[in-house]
Amino acid sequence: MRERISELEARGFQVIVIAPSKGTFINQFLEQFGPFPFPILGDPSREAYRGMGHKTMPKWKLLSKAAFGFITGKVKGFVPDNEKQKEFVMKSMKTQNVYIQGGTWLFSPQGKILWKHIDESPENHAKIADVLKKMDEVKA
């Protein structure tokens, strides 16, 4: 999203990211992978995640998908080459709930849900092209 933020904002939308982590962990993430042209807010209690219907993938399923991806070569860039980023990713896998799946939501300025996509698995993120199309549709 950060690479295409101007396309999103040109449609009159603001990007806000909610992460299931504390602010201190988000700041560590930003140190390694930032900056981002949008705010990243924390939901350490995961109230928003649960309240919005996000899913937690069973540990065995996510680990088997990761193993299959490594074996087949379909998972690339999962662990960064940069040593500090790699350390952060490995720490995240040990200390954070990496099984929670995300989603993409479009809201009106009044807070009405215009569209949503709840990820079923790590590879099931909403594609930016689809999000842009939905933005155009709900603005029409």
MDAnalysis code that builds the backbone (N, CA, C; Angstrom):
import MDAnalysis as mda
import numpy as np

u = mda.Universe.empty(420, n_residues=140, atom_resindex=np.repeat(np.arange(140), 3), trajectory=True)
u.add_TopologyAttr("name", ["N", "CA", "C"] * 140)
u.add_TopologyAttr("resid", np.arange(1, 141))
u.add_TopologyAttr("resname", ["MET", "ARG", "GLU", "ARG", "ILE", "SER", "GLU", "LEU", "GLU", "ALA", "ARG", "GLY", "PHE", "GLN", "VAL", "ILE", "VAL", "ILE", "ALA", "PRO", "SER", "LYS", "GLY", "THR", "PHE", "ILE", "ASN", "GLN", "PHE", "LEU", "GLU", "GLN", "PHE", "GLY", "PRO", "PHE", "PRO", "PHE", "PRO", "ILE", "LEU", "GLY", "ASP", "PRO", "SER", "ARG", "GLU", "ALA", "TYR", "ARG", "GLY", "MET", "GLY", "HIS", "LYS", "THR", "MET", "PRO", "LYS", "TRP", "LYS", "LEU", "LEU", "SER", "LYS", "ALA", "ALA", "PHE", "GLY", "PHE", "ILE", "THR", "GLY", "LYS", "VAL", "LYS", "GLY", "PHE", "VAL", "PRO", "ASP", "ASN", "GLU", "LYS", "GLN", "LYS", "GLU", "PHE", "VAL", "MET", "LYS", "SER", "MET", "LYS", "THR", "GLN", "ASN", "VAL", "TYR", "ILE", "GLN", "GLY", "GLY", "THR", "TRP", "LEU", "PHE", "SER", "PRO", "GLN", "GLY", "LYS", "ILE", "LEU", "TRP", "LYS", "HIS", "ILE", "ASP", "GLU", "SER", "PRO", "GLU", "ASN", "HIS", "ALA", "LYS", "ILE", "ALA", "ASP", "VAL", "LEU", "LYS", "LYS", "MET", "ASP", "GLU", "VAL", "LYS", "ALA"])
u.atoms.positions = np.array([
    [0.807, -1.193, 0.000],
    [0.000, 0.000, 0.000],
    [0.852, 1.260, 0.000],
    [2.012, 1.192, 0.652],
    [2.774, 2.440, 0.718],
    [3.266, 2.865, -0.650],
    [3.525, 1.917, -1.548],
    [3.990, 2.264, -2.886],
    [2.879, 2.896, -3.728],
    [1.623, 2.624, -3.373],
    [0.502, 3.108, -4.185],
    [-0.429, 4.028, -3.393],
    [0.106, 4.623, -2.330],
    [-0.705, 5.460, -1.451],
    [-1.352, 6.621, -2.204],
    [-0.655, 7.200, -3.166],
    [-1.225, 8.350, -3.880],
    [-2.482, 7.960, -4.653],
    [-2.516, 6.730, -5.188],
    [-3.710, 6.258, -5.901],
    [-4.896, 6.091, -4.952],
    [-4.614, 5.611, -3.749],
    [-5.661, 5.417, -2.756],
    [-6.203, 6.767, -2.281],
    [-5.287, 7.676, -1.952],
    [-5.693, 8.989, -1.463],
    [-6.376, 9.821, -2.540],
    [-5.988, 9.644, -3.804],
    [-6.608, 10.383, -4.903],
    [-8.098, 10.051, -5.029],
    [-8.496, 8.913, -4.509],
    [-9.905, 8.510, -4.532],
    [-10.658, 9.017, -3.299],
    [-9.971, 9.779, -2.472],
    [-10.617, 10.373, -1.307],
    [-10.616, 9.513, -0.061],
    [-9.767, 8.494, -0.035],
    [-9.693, 7.610, 1.115],
    [-8.405, 7.847, 1.885],
    [-8.451, 7.593, 3.176],
    [-7.290, 7.667, 4.047],
    [-6.950, 6.247, 4.475],
    [-5.686, 5.908, 4.485],
    [-5.244, 4.584, 4.927],
    [-4.842, 4.658, 6.384],
    [-5.405, 3.744, 7.180],
    [-5.023, 3.583, 8.577],
    [-4.830, 2.086, 8.791],
    [-3.706, 1.716, 9.360],
    [-3.413, 0.308, 9.607],
    [-3.587, 0.033, 11.103],
    [-4.269, -1.065, 11.403],
    [-4.435, -1.513, 12.776],
    [-3.658, -2.826, 12.912],
    [-2.733, -2.860, 13.841],
    [-1.916, -4.055, 14.060],
    [-2.246, -4.653, 15.434],
    [-2.243, -5.981, 15.548],
    [-2.568, -6.612, 16.836],
    [-1.379, -6.627, 17.801],
    [-0.777, -5.471, 17.979],
    [0.430, -5.371, 18.800],
    [0.402, -4.092, 19.626],
    [1.288, -4.053, 20.619],
    [1.461, -2.851, 21.427],
    [2.234, -1.806, 20.634],
    [2.077, -0.563, 21.042],
    [2.777, 0.541, 20.383],
    [4.278, 0.382, 20.370],
    [4.841, -0.178, 21.432],
    [6.299, -0.353, 21.491],
    [6.777, -1.320, 20.403],
    [5.994, -2.365, 20.160],
    [6.381, -3.320, 19.119],
    [6.190, -2.705, 17.727],
    [5.139, -1.919, 17.568],
    [4.913, -1.227, 16.291],
    [6.065, -0.271, 16.017],
    [6.529, 0.431, 17.043],
    [7.669, 1.335, 16.861],
    [8.920, 0.576, 16.439],
    [9.136, -0.607, 16.992],
    [10.274, -1.431, 16.576],
    [10.127, -1.844, 15.112],
    [8.892, -2.192, 14.721],
    [8.624, -2.541, 13.322],
    [8.942, -1.357, 12.412],
    [8.479, -0.174, 12.807],
    [8.712, 1.026, 11.999],
    [10.198, 1.343, 11.878],
    [10.962, 1.097, 12.934],
    [12.407, 1.314, 12.881],
    [13.055, 0.436, 11.811],
    [12.564, -0.773, 11.654],
    [13.160, -1.714, 10.704],
    [12.580, -1.617, 9.291],
    [11.289, -1.334, 9.180],
    [10.621, -1.408, 7.881],
    [10.008, -0.084, 7.422],
    [10.061, 0.952, 8.254],
    [9.443, 2.233, 7.917],
    [10.334, 3.059, 7.028],
    [9.901, 4.250, 6.722],
    [8.667, 4.872, 7.183],
    [7.476, 4.462, 6.314],
    [6.303, 4.734, 6.832],
    [5.070, 4.488, 6.102],
    [4.306, 5.806, 5.998],
    [3.636, 6.046, 4.876],
    [2.912, 7.312, 4.693],
    [1.506, 7.289, 5.292],
    [1.292, 6.444, 6.279],
    [-0.001, 6.334, 6.955],
    [0.253, 5.852, 8.372],
    [-0.689, 6.144, 9.272],
    [-0.495, 5.708, 10.658],
    [-0.683, 4.202, 10.825],
    [0.069, 3.625, 11.733],
    [-0.102, 2.229, 12.130],
    [-0.419, 2.257, 13.622],
    [-1.634, 1.870, 13.952],
    [-2.127, 1.917, 15.325],
    [-2.165, 0.512, 15.916],
    [-2.095, 0.426, 17.223],
    [-2.085, -0.879, 17.886],
    [-3.430, -1.288, 18.452],
    [-3.678, -2.580, 18.427],
    [-4.857, -3.209, 19.040],
    [-4.354, -4.420, 19.832],
    [-3.547, -4.164, 20.895],
    [-2.938, -5.289, 21.605],
    [-3.935, -6.233, 22.259],
    [-5.117, -5.751, 22.609],
    [-6.126, -6.631, 23.214],
    [-6.900, -7.392, 22.139],
    [-6.703, -7.008, 20.889],
    [-7.341, -7.629, 19.718],
    [-8.868, -7.474, 19.730],
    [-9.360, -6.461, 20.428],
    [-10.804, -6.215, 20.464],
    [-11.342, -5.868, 19.086],
    [-10.631, -4.998, 18.364],
    [-11.086, -4.630, 17.021],
    [-11.060, -5.846, 16.096],
    [-9.992, -6.620, 16.188],
    [-9.890, -7.808, 15.333],
    [-11.066, -8.757, 15.557],
    [-11.330, -9.056, 16.808],
    [-12.440, -9.968, 17.111],
    [-13.780, -9.336, 16.732],
    [-13.949, -8.078, 17.087],
    [-15.211, -7.392, 16.832],
    [-15.532, -7.259, 15.349],
    [-14.510, -7.229, 14.520],
    [-14.724, -7.074, 13.086],
    [-14.729, -8.413, 12.351],
    [-14.625, -9.495, 13.083],
    [-14.748, -10.810, 12.464],
    [-13.479, -11.378, 11.854],
    [-12.334, -10.840, 12.245],
    [-11.088, -11.386, 11.704],
    [-10.842, -12.776, 12.270],
    [-10.078, -13.555, 11.537],
    [-9.875, -14.955, 11.872],
    [-8.465, -15.215, 12.380],
    [-8.359, -16.205, 13.204],
    [-7.055, -16.703, 13.633],
    [-6.892, -18.067, 12.986],
    [-5.864, -18.177, 12.172],
    [-5.611, -19.421, 11.465],
    [-5.032, -20.445, 12.433],
    [-5.505, -21.687, 12.393],
    [-4.922, -22.706, 13.269],
    [-3.403, -22.810, 13.050],
    [-2.669, -22.931, 14.152],
    [-1.208, -22.971, 14.100],
    [-0.712, -24.044, 13.133],
    [-1.273, -25.253, 13.208],
    [-0.820, -26.353, 12.353],
    [-1.013, -26.021, 10.871],
    [-2.101, -25.309, 10.564],
    [-2.397, -24.988, 9.167],
    [-1.401, -23.952, 8.627],
    [-1.141, -22.925, 9.417],
    [-0.204, -21.900, 8.975],
    [1.207, -22.462, 8.847],
    [1.623, -23.264, 9.820],
    [2.967, -23.849, 9.758],
    [3.105, -24.813, 8.583],
    [2.051, -25.578, 8.289],
    [2.130, -26.498, 7.144],
    [2.165, -25.722, 5.831],
    [1.429, -24.611, 5.748],
    [1.479, -23.771, 4.542],
    [2.881, -23.193, 4.359],
    [3.469, -22.713, 5.460],
    [4.816, -22.149, 5.389],
    [5.822, -23.211, 4.954],
    [5.734, -24.398, 5.545],
    [6.655, -25.486, 5.188],
    [6.499, -25.868, 3.723],
    [5.260, -25.978, 3.264],
    [5.007, -26.319, 1.861],
    [5.576, -25.235, 0.943],
    [5.384, -23.983, 1.330],
    [5.904, -22.870, 0.535],
    [7.412, -22.872, 0.435],
    [8.089, -23.169, 1.538],
    [9.543, -23.243, 1.520],
    [10.028, -24.384, 0.641],
    [9.395, -25.553, 0.788],
    [9.809, -26.735, 0.029],
    [9.619, -26.530, -1.471],
    [8.484, -25.941, -1.849],
    [8.178, -25.750, -3.268],
    [8.797, -24.492, -3.849],
    [9.346, -23.637, -2.984],
    [9.939, -22.393, -3.463],
    [8.920, -21.306, -3.733],
    [7.668, -21.513, -3.329],
    [6.618, -20.530, -3.586],
    [6.632, -19.386, -2.572],
    [7.316, -19.577, -1.464],
    [7.414, -18.524, -0.456],
    [8.793, -17.908, -0.581],
    [8.813, -16.668, -1.053],
    [10.077, -15.952, -1.185],
    [9.953, -14.648, -0.410],
    [11.025, -14.215, 0.178],
    [11.015, -12.957, 0.902],
    [10.305, -13.026, 2.245],
    [10.005, -14.226, 2.717],
    [9.337, -14.392, 4.007],
    [10.246, -13.902, 5.124],
    [11.506, -14.260, 5.026],
    [12.506, -13.784, 5.974],
    [13.435, -12.847, 5.195],
    [13.486, -11.583, 5.603],
    [14.305, -10.611, 4.862],
    [15.785, -10.955, 4.864],
    [16.487, -10.459, 3.862],
    [17.942, -10.637, 3.788],
    [18.655, -9.712, 4.764],
    [18.098, -8.518, 4.974],
    [18.677, -7.554, 5.900],
    [18.717, -8.177, 7.297],
    [19.893, -8.174, 7.914],
    [20.094, -8.887, 9.181],
    [19.207, -8.351, 10.312],
    [19.085, -7.040, 10.455],
    [18.257, -6.462, 11.524],
    [16.780, -6.743, 11.284],
    [16.354, -6.648, 10.029],
    [14.962, -6.977, 9.703],
    [14.696, -8.455, 9.961],
    [15.656, -9.291, 9.621],
    [15.532, -10.734, 9.851],
    [15.380, -11.023, 11.342],
    [16.197, -10.371, 12.179],
    [16.103, -10.536, 13.629],
    [14.710, -10.144, 14.128],
    [14.204, -9.037, 13.587],
    [12.884, -8.567, 14.013],
    [11.799, -9.569, 13.620],
    [11.858, -10.090, 12.409],
    [10.863, -11.077, 11.947],
    [10.923, -12.326, 12.817],
    [12.111, -12.801, 13.111],
    [12.247, -14.003, 13.939],
    [11.712, -13.743, 15.354],
    [11.983, -12.561, 15.899],
    [11.454, -12.191, 17.212],
    [9.929, -12.152, 17.161],
    [9.384, -11.581, 16.097],
    [7.922, -11.486, 15.938],
    [7.288, -12.867, 15.938],
    [7.915, -13.797, 15.250],
    [7.360, -15.143, 15.155],
    [7.327, -15.830, 16.514],
    [8.222, -15.420, 17.413],
    [8.284, -16.030, 18.740],
    [7.415, -15.312, 19.766],
    [7.210, -14.008, 19.586],
    [6.554, -13.228, 20.638],
    [5.183, -12.669, 20.264],
    [4.817, -12.693, 18.992],
    [3.551, -12.100, 18.547],
    [2.614, -13.185, 18.028],
    [1.327, -12.869, 17.999],
    [0.351, -13.805, 17.449],
    [0.342, -13.650, 15.931],
    [1.194, -14.417, 15.271],
    [1.311, -14.317, 13.810],
    [0.225, -15.126, 13.097],
    [-0.681, -15.704, 13.855],
    [-1.741, -16.533, 13.274],
    [-2.992, -15.721, 12.957],
    [-3.066, -14.495, 13.494],
    [-4.212, -13.635, 13.204],
    [-4.129, -13.188, 11.748],
    [-5.231, -13.318, 11.049],
    [-5.292, -12.895, 9.662],
    [-5.896, -11.495, 9.591],
    [-5.437, -10.726, 8.658],
    [-5.871, -9.334, 8.526],
    [-7.087, -9.170, 7.647],
    [-7.218, -7.997, 7.137],
    [-8.340, -7.683, 6.267],
    [-8.218, -6.269, 5.748],
    [-9.118, -5.916, 4.859],
    [-9.161, -4.581, 4.276],
    [-10.592, -4.092, 4.365],
    [-10.753, -2.891, 4.855],
    [-12.071, -2.317, 5.067],
    [-12.129, -0.933, 4.443],
    [-13.253, -0.609, 3.839],
    [-13.508, 0.749, 3.365],
    [-14.679, 1.299, 4.163],
    [-14.485, 2.488, 4.729],
    [-15.522, 3.147, 5.511],
    [-15.865, 4.492, 4.886],
    [-17.099, 4.918, 5.054],
    [-17.493, 6.268, 4.665],
    [-16.948, 7.236, 5.715],
    [-16.939, 8.536, 5.418],
    [-16.499, 9.499, 6.447],
    [-17.351, 9.426, 7.721],
    [-18.568, 8.920, 7.609],
    [-19.456, 8.776, 8.763],
    [-19.253, 7.461, 9.503],
    [-18.359, 6.616, 9.026],
    [-18.070, 5.355, 9.692],
    [-18.886, 4.172, 9.208],
    [-19.653, 4.348, 8.152],
    [-20.436, 3.248, 7.585],
    [-19.504, 2.329, 6.781],
    [-19.670, 1.006, 6.961],
    [-18.864, 0.046, 6.201],
    [-19.346, 0.046, 4.756],
    [-18.430, 0.339, 3.829],
    [-18.744, 0.352, 2.409],
    [-18.364, -0.959, 1.736],
    [-17.302, -1.592, 2.250],
    [-16.801, -2.846, 1.671],
    [-15.793, -3.435, 2.639],
    [-15.688, -4.770, 2.631],
    [-14.671, -5.417, 3.465],
    [-14.186, -6.695, 2.811],
    [-12.957, -7.018, 3.117],
    [-12.343, -8.287, 2.703],
    [-11.596, -8.817, 3.919],
    [-12.036, -9.937, 4.449],
    [-11.361, -10.550, 5.592],
    [-10.507, -11.694, 5.064],
    [-9.209, -11.609, 5.328],
    [-8.272, -12.618, 4.835],
    [-8.563, -13.978, 5.473],
    [-8.533, -14.994, 4.656],
    [-8.694, -16.372, 5.129],
    [-7.348, -17.014, 5.447],
    [-6.302, -16.508, 4.785],
    [-4.955, -17.058, 4.946],
    [-3.953, -15.982, 4.521],
    [-2.671, -16.191, 4.760],
    [-1.669, -15.168, 4.426],
    [-1.656, -14.772, 2.953],
    [-1.964, -15.697, 2.074],
    [-1.933, -15.370, 0.643],
    [-3.261, -14.784, 0.146],
    [-4.205, -14.602, 1.044],
    [-5.547, -14.169, 0.665],
    [-5.784, -12.678, 0.911],
    [-4.749, -11.869, 0.930],
    [-4.934, -10.424, 1.097],
    [-5.696, -9.853, -0.091],
    [-6.441, -8.783, 0.150],
    [-7.103, -8.079, -0.947],
    [-6.013, -7.477, -1.838],
    [-6.165, -7.626, -3.118],
    [-5.213, -7.062, -4.076],
    [-5.485, -5.563, -4.207],
    [-4.434, -4.779, -4.339],
    [-4.591, -3.322, -4.439],
    [-5.502, -2.957, -5.612],
    [-5.357, -3.644, -6.736],
    [-6.215, -3.350, -7.895],
    [-7.685, -3.546, -7.542],
    [-7.988, -4.581, -6.771],
    [-9.367, -4.826, -6.352],
    [-9.851, -3.755, -5.382],
    [-8.985, -3.325, -4.483],
    [-9.347, -2.272, -3.529],
    [-9.625, -0.968, -4.284],
    [-8.769, -0.633, -5.237],
    [-8.976, 0.587, -6.030],
    [-10.303, 0.512, -6.800],
    [-10.596, -0.648, -7.359],
    [-11.856, -0.835, -8.084],
    [-13.044, -0.642, -7.150],
    [-12.991, -1.232, -5.963],
    [-14.070, -1.068, -4.988],
    [-14.217, 0.389, -4.581],
    [-13.097, 1.083, -4.412],
    [-13.162, 2.501, -4.079],
    [-13.915, 3.277, -5.151],
    [-13.584, 2.973, -6.412],
    [-14.275, 3.649, -7.522],
    [-15.769, 3.322, -7.520],
    [-16.100, 2.069, -7.241],
    [-17.509, 1.649, -7.233],
    [-18.292, 2.331, -6.112],
    [-17.740, 2.392, -4.923],
    [-18.503, 2.969, -3.797],
    [-18.555, 4.494, -3.893],
    [-17.633, 5.099, -4.612],
    [-17.643, 6.556, -4.787],
    [-18.607, 6.970, -5.891],
    [-18.960, 6.022, -6.784],
    [-19.817, 6.341, -7.947],
    [-21.250, 6.619, -7.516],
])
